Amino acid sequence: MLPDQQLLRIPGPSPIPPSVQRAMSQPIIGHRGQETKELLQRIKPRLKPLFGTTQDVFIITGSGTSGLETAVVNTAHPGDDVLVIVTGAFGDRFVKIAQAYEIKVHRYDVEWGTAVNPEGIKEYLKKHPEIKVVFSTYCETSTGVLNPVQELAHVVHQNSDALVVVDGVSCVGAVKTKMDEWGVDVLVTGSQKALMLPPGLTFVAASERAWKVIEDNKRPRFYLDLKKYRDNLEKDSTPFTPAVSLLFGLEQVLKLLDEEGLDQVYSRHHLMMEMTRAAFQALDVPLLTSDKAASPTVTAIKLLNSQSEQLRKVIKKEFGLSVAGGQAHMKGEIFRIGHMGYCSPADVLQIISTIEIGLKKIGQPIDLGSGTRAAQEIYLSQEVK
Ligand SMILES: *Cc1c(COP(=O)(O)O)cnc(C)c1O
C-alpha cells in the first residue's frame, strides 16, 4: 500500500475533487466584506436546483446533525406530537433530537434494510390527527435504503396537516430531488456526502407552509433559528461567521455539477449503484436491500459473524481502502460502500476488484473476477454519454 494513498469509500465523508481542494486553499477573506457578499450572491441561486425548489437554501456552519436539529427546533414546540419514521440509524437520530427538546415522539419503526411503505403512514396519520410534523430520511445511510419521499409526502398531505421534514444528507446532489413538486416542507443536506466538500456545512430549505409554522413557533432557539438565516441571506450574508473556505469550495462544486449536468450526475450514481449490486450478486454475497429500495449513493452488503469487520481490516491494511461497517445492531453483519460525489464507474471497478481480493483472503469461497466482470458488463450495457 502507498503510505499516503487513501481510498475513502465510506458513505461520507467522501473524497474531494482536486479543483475543489485548490479553491479552498485561497487566502481567507473577511466574512462581512464585499467579496463574501458577492460569493454568497453567486452561490445562492445555484443551490436551488439541487433541492428542486424556488425557496432560498440556507447555509449553516455545522455538521449534518445540526441541520437535522435546525429542522426540529424550528418546526416543533415542546409538547407537540410528531411522527418519526425510523428506517435506520439516522431516523433514530431524529427521535433522539426531538426527545432532547421535549417533543412528543411517535416512533414508526421499519425493519432495517427495507423502505417505509407510505400506506402504513396513511393509516397511522388517520388514527393520530394530533401529529404536527412527520420526520423522514431520504437515503438511510445505515442500510443503503432510498425511501419513497415523493409518495410519502403525498400521503402525508392527503391525510393530515402535518409538515413533511426530510433528511437528505447522504443523497441530495446525487439523486433526483424535487422539494417543491413533491411537497417536502423542510429539506436538509450536508457538505461531506454527495456534495464533495469536507464536513462543516449543512443546508436547509423550508416551504411557505413551513415558514408559517416557523414564524409562529415561540420555542427558544438561537444559533439554529432559521429566521436569522433568512433575514441575513436576503442581504447576501449569514448571521454568524460562515466556514469561508468551504464556501470557496462550494462555488467550485456547483461549477462541476453544472458542467456535468444534474441529470448526468444522477445517472452516473444510478450506474454506480447497478454496477456495485451486480458485482455482489455475481459473487453470491447477499445485498441487504432489494433492488427497489436501493440507494444510488450507498450499498450495504451482508457478511455475518464479524466477517465484515475482518474484510474491512484486510482491505484497509493492504490497499488503504476504507468502507464502512454496520451501525448499531448491524455491526459485524454488513459493510457499506459509499459511491457518491467524487466517484466514477472507474472507481467502482477498483473498489470491487479490491474487495474481491479481500473476500478471498478472509476465506470466502468466491469466484475471483466474477464481480468485476459483472460490473464491467453493466457498464458496457449502458449508454454512457
Ligand atoms: C451523515 C448523515 C447525517 C449527519 O451526520 P453528521 O455526522 O452530523 O454530519 C444525517 N443524516 C444522514 C442520512 C447522514 O447520512
The ligand as an SDF file (V2000), in Angstrom:
LIG
                    3D

 15 15  0  0  0  0  0  0  0  0999 V2000
  -24.1580   11.6710    7.6080 C   0  0  0  0  0  0  0  0  0  0  0  0
  -25.6020   11.8050    7.8410 C   0  0  0  0  0  0  0  0  0  0  0  0
  -26.1350   12.7440    8.7420 C   0  0  0  0  0  0  0  0  0  0  0  0
  -25.3510   13.7510    9.5060 C   0  0  0  0  0  0  0  0  0  0  0  0
  -24.2350   13.3660   10.0910 O   0  0  0  0  0  0  0  0  0  0  0  0
  -23.1150   14.3550   10.6580 P   0  0  0  0  0  0  0  0  0  0  0  0
  -22.1280   13.3900   11.1480 O   0  0  0  0  0  0  0  0  0  0  0  0
  -23.7270   15.1780   11.7140 O   0  0  0  0  0  0  0  0  0  0  0  0
  -22.6450   15.2050    9.5080 O   0  0  0  0  0  0  0  0  0  0  0  0
  -27.5010   12.8190    8.8760 C   0  0  0  0  0  0  0  0  0  0  0  0
  -28.3110   12.0460    8.1680 N   0  0  0  0  0  0  0  0  0  0  0  0
  -27.8470   11.1600    7.2610 C   0  0  0  0  0  0  0  0  0  0  0  0
  -28.8270   10.3580    6.4750 C   0  0  0  0  0  0  0  0  0  0  0  0
  -26.4750   11.0060    7.0780 C   0  0  0  0  0  0  0  0  0  0  0  0
  -26.0190   10.1300    6.1810 O   0  0  0  0  0  0  0  0  0  0  0  0
  1  2  1  0
  2  3  1  0
  2 14  2  0
  3  4  1  0
  3 10  2  0
  4  5  1  0
  5  6  1  0
  6  7  2  0
  6  8  1  0
  6  9  1  0
 10 11  1  0
 11 12  2  0
 12 13  1  0
 12 14  1  0
 14 15  1  0
M  END
$$$$
